[in-house]
């Protein structure tokens, strides 16, 4: 006789919730890592103005953080957590990253 006598729908619901929590964790860690790379870059290049030679690198880091932020926000919304202000405060997300969340970077030279 099987030990788990719960209805199959309850077992499925439990597994879905478990996967949602796991995905939220992965997305949160990805955002933390992207923001850390951006902050490390900014710490190394802490000048009043970013030299033109490193601006594309920084822009790429900002866009990567924006993508990671977007993925976390979407994942949270899929689980019913609609207010993203908590994410912005908890992860201390810079405004420039917030503004580019969800944007798909265009390829240079293409129209």
Backbone as numpy.savetxt, mean C-alpha at the origin, in Angstrom:
# Nx Ny Nz CAx CAy CAz Cx Cy Cz
-15.49 -40.43 12.53 -16.33 -39.25 12.53 -15.44 -38.00 12.53
-15.72 -37.04 11.64 -14.88 -35.83 11.58 -15.06 -34.97 12.83
-13.98 -34.32 13.22 -14.01 -33.48 14.42 -14.79 -32.20 14.19
-14.68 -31.63 12.99 -15.30 -30.34 12.70 -16.74 -30.58 12.23
-17.68 -30.27 13.09 -19.09 -30.50 12.77 -19.78 -29.21 12.34
-18.99 -28.16 12.08 -19.60 -26.92 11.62 -20.12 -27.09 10.20
-21.14 -26.32 9.85 -21.63 -26.38 8.47 -20.54 -25.92 7.50
-20.51 -26.47 6.30 -19.47 -26.09 5.33 -19.42 -24.59 5.07
-20.55 -23.90 5.07 -20.54 -22.46 4.82 -19.77 -21.72 5.91
-19.87 -22.20 7.15 -19.12 -21.57 8.25 -17.62 -21.79 8.09
-17.26 -22.96 7.65 -15.84 -23.27 7.42 -15.30 -22.39 6.30
-16.07 -22.26 5.23 -15.67 -21.42 4.10 -15.55 -19.96 4.54
-16.50 -19.48 5.31 -16.46 -18.09 5.79 -15.19 -17.86 6.62
-14.88 -18.80 7.49 -13.68 -18.69 8.32 -12.42 -18.60 7.45
-12.34 -19.42 6.43 -11.17 -19.41 5.54 -11.07 -18.11 4.76
-12.20 -17.58 4.34 -12.21 -16.30 3.60 -11.72 -15.18 4.50
-12.23 -15.13 5.72 -11.81 -14.08 6.66 -10.33 -14.21 6.97
-9.85 -15.42 7.10 -8.43 -15.67 7.35 -7.58 -15.13 6.20
-8.00 -15.38 4.97 -7.26 -14.90 3.80 -7.31 -13.39 3.69
-8.45 -12.79 4.03 -8.56 -11.33 4.01 -7.58 -10.71 5.00
-7.50 -11.28 6.18 -6.57 -10.77 7.19 -5.12 -10.93 6.72
-4.82 -12.05 6.12 -3.47 -12.28 5.61 -3.13 -11.28 4.51
-4.07 -11.04 3.60 -3.85 -10.08 2.52 -3.65 -8.67 3.07
-4.43 -8.30 4.08 -4.24 -6.98 4.70 -2.84 -6.85 5.28
-2.37 -7.90 5.92 -1.02 -7.88 6.47 0.04 -7.72 5.40
-0.11 -8.46 4.31 0.85 -8.36 3.20 0.85 -6.96 2.60
-0.34 -6.41 2.39 -0.44 -5.07 1.80 0.13 -4.01 2.75
-0.11 -4.17 4.03 0.43 -3.24 5.02 1.95 -3.27 5.05
2.51 -4.47 5.00 3.98 -4.60 4.98 4.57 -4.02 3.70
3.87 -4.21 2.58 4.36 -3.65 1.31 4.36 -2.12 1.38
3.33 -1.53 1.97 3.30 -0.07 2.12 4.41 0.39 3.04
4.60 -0.28 4.16 5.69 0.08 5.07 7.04 0.06 4.36
7.28 -0.96 3.57 8.57 -1.08 2.87 8.73 0.02 1.83
7.67 0.32 1.08 7.75 1.37 0.06 7.99 2.73 0.71
7.31 3.00 1.82 7.51 4.27 2.51 8.92 4.34 3.11
9.42 3.22 3.60 10.78 3.20 4.16 11.81 3.51 3.08
11.63 2.93 1.88 12.56 3.22 0.78 12.53 4.71 0.42
11.35 5.29 0.39 11.23 6.72 0.08 11.88 7.56 1.17
11.64 7.22 2.42 12.23 7.99 3.53 13.75 7.85 3.56
14.25 6.66 3.26 15.71 6.46 3.21 16.32 7.29 2.09
15.67 7.30 0.95 16.14 8.09 -0.18 16.17 9.57 0.21
15.10 10.04 0.83 15.03 11.45 1.24 16.10 11.79 2.29
16.39 10.84 3.17 17.40 11.09 4.19 18.78 11.23 3.57
19.06 10.41 2.57 20.36 10.46 1.90 20.49 11.74 1.06
19.39 12.16 0.47 19.39 13.33 -0.41 18.72 14.52 0.27
19.02 14.72 1.54 18.39 15.79 2.32 19.00 17.13 1.95
18.54 17.67 0.86 18.98 18.98 0.39 17.75 19.87 0.28
17.94 21.19 0.31 16.77 22.06 0.15 16.00 21.77 -1.14
16.72 21.44 -2.18 16.09 21.10 -3.46 16.70 19.81 -3.96
15.87 18.93 -4.46 16.36 17.67 -5.00 17.02 17.94 -6.35
18.27 17.51 -6.54 18.93 17.71 -7.84 18.14 17.03 -8.96
18.18 17.63 -10.11 17.43 17.10 -11.26 17.84 15.67 -11.60
19.07 15.32 -11.34 19.56 13.99 -11.70 18.90 12.87 -10.89
18.43 13.18 -9.69 17.81 12.13 -8.87 16.28 12.25 -8.81
15.73 13.26 -9.42 14.27 13.44 -9.39 13.52 12.25 -9.99
13.97 11.66 -11.11 13.24 10.50 -11.64 13.23 9.31 -10.66
14.33 9.13 -9.95 14.41 8.03 -8.99 13.42 8.28 -7.85
13.39 9.49 -7.36 12.47 9.82 -6.28 11.02 9.71 -6.74
10.76 10.18 -7.95 9.39 10.09 -8.49 8.95 8.63 -8.55
9.85 7.75 -8.96 9.53 6.32 -9.02 9.20 5.77 -7.63
9.97 6.18 -6.63 9.71 5.74 -5.26 8.36 6.24 -4.75
8.03 7.49 -5.07 6.74 8.05 -4.67 5.60 7.26 -5.35
5.77 6.97 -6.63 4.74 6.22 -7.36 4.59 4.80 -6.82
5.70 4.17 -6.46 5.63 2.83 -5.88 4.91 2.84 -4.54
5.19 3.86 -3.73 4.49 3.99 -2.45 3.01 4.26 -2.68
2.70 5.08 -3.67 1.30 5.36 -4.01 0.58 4.09 -4.45
1.25 3.25 -5.21 0.65 1.99 -5.64 0.42 1.06 -4.44
1.40 0.99 -3.55 1.26 0.15 -2.35 0.12 0.66 -1.47
0.01 1.98 -1.35 -1.08 2.58 -0.58 -2.42 2.22 -1.21
-2.52 2.36 -2.52 -3.75 2.03 -3.24 -4.16 0.57 -3.00
-3.20 -0.33 -3.07 -3.49 -1.75 -2.87 -4.04 -2.00 -1.46
-3.47 -1.35 -0.46 -3.94 -1.52 0.91 -5.34 -0.93 1.08
-5.57 0.25 0.53 -6.88 0.90 0.65 -7.95 0.03 -0.01
-7.66 -0.48 -1.19 -8.63 -1.32 -1.90 -8.91 -2.60 -1.11
-7.86 -3.21 -0.59 -8.03 -4.44 0.18 -8.88 -4.17 1.43
-8.62 -3.06 2.10 -9.41 -2.71 3.29 -10.87 -2.47 2.91
-11.08 -1.76 1.83 -12.46 -1.48 1.41 -13.19 -2.76 1.04
-12.47 -3.72 0.47 -13.09 -5.00 0.12 -13.55 -5.76 1.36
-12.95 -5.46 2.50 -13.35 -6.13 3.74 -14.35 -5.29 4.53
-14.75 -4.14 3.97 -15.75 -3.31 4.63 -15.17 -2.16 5.43
-13.87 -2.00 5.44 -13.22 -0.90 6.18 -13.06 0.27 5.22
-13.98 1.20 5.25 -14.05 2.26 4.24 -13.25 3.52 4.57
-12.97 3.76 5.83 -12.29 5.00 6.22 -10.78 4.82 6.16
-10.14 5.49 5.21 -8.69 5.31 5.04 -7.87 6.32 5.84
-8.51 7.20 6.58 -7.75 8.18 7.39 -6.86 7.48 8.40
-7.33 6.35 8.91 -6.55 5.58 9.89 -5.22 5.14 9.27
-5.25 4.70 8.02 -4.03 4.27 7.33 -3.07 5.44 7.20
-3.60 6.59 6.79 -2.75 7.76 6.55 -2.04 8.18 7.84
-2.75 8.11 8.95 -2.14 8.48 10.25 -1.17 7.40 10.73
-1.61 6.15 10.69 -0.81 5.05 11.23 0.52 4.91 10.50
0.49 5.00 9.18 1.70 4.83 8.38 2.39 6.15 8.08
1.81 7.25 8.56 2.37 8.59 8.32 2.66 8.80 6.83
1.61 8.62 6.03 1.74 8.67 4.58 1.84 10.13 4.12
2.93 10.49 3.44 3.06 11.87 2.95 1.95 12.22 1.95
1.60 13.50 1.92 0.56 13.98 1.03 0.84 13.66 -0.43
2.09 13.76 -0.85 2.41 13.49 -2.25 2.15 12.03 -2.61
2.33 11.13 -1.66 2.03 9.72 -1.90 0.51 9.53 -1.95
-0.20 10.19 -1.06 -1.67 10.09 -1.06 -2.24 10.59 -2.39
-1.67 11.67 -2.90 -2.20 12.26 -4.14 -1.96 11.38 -5.37
-0.95 10.52 -5.33 -0.69 9.69 -6.51 -1.20 8.27 -6.34
-1.88 7.98 -5.24 -2.39 6.63 -5.05 -3.40 6.29 -6.13
-3.22 5.12 -6.71 -4.12 4.65 -7.75 -3.76 5.10 -9.15
-2.80 6.00 -9.27 -2.38 6.45 -10.59 -1.49 5.40 -11.24
-1.68 5.21 -12.50 -0.82 4.29 -13.25 0.23 5.14 -13.93
1.51 4.89 -13.65 2.55 5.71 -14.27 2.54 5.53 -15.79
2.65 6.65 -16.48 2.71 6.56 -17.93 4.12 6.23 -18.35
4.24 5.54 -19.45 5.57 5.21 -19.98 6.09 6.42 -20.72
7.33 6.74 -20.51 7.94 7.87 -21.20 7.97 7.62 -22.69
7.58 8.62 -23.44 7.67 8.51 -24.89 6.45 7.86 -25.54
5.49 7.39 -24.73 4.30 6.80 -25.36 3.13 7.76 -25.24
2.16 7.63 -26.13 1.04 8.56 -26.08 -0.25 7.89 -25.74
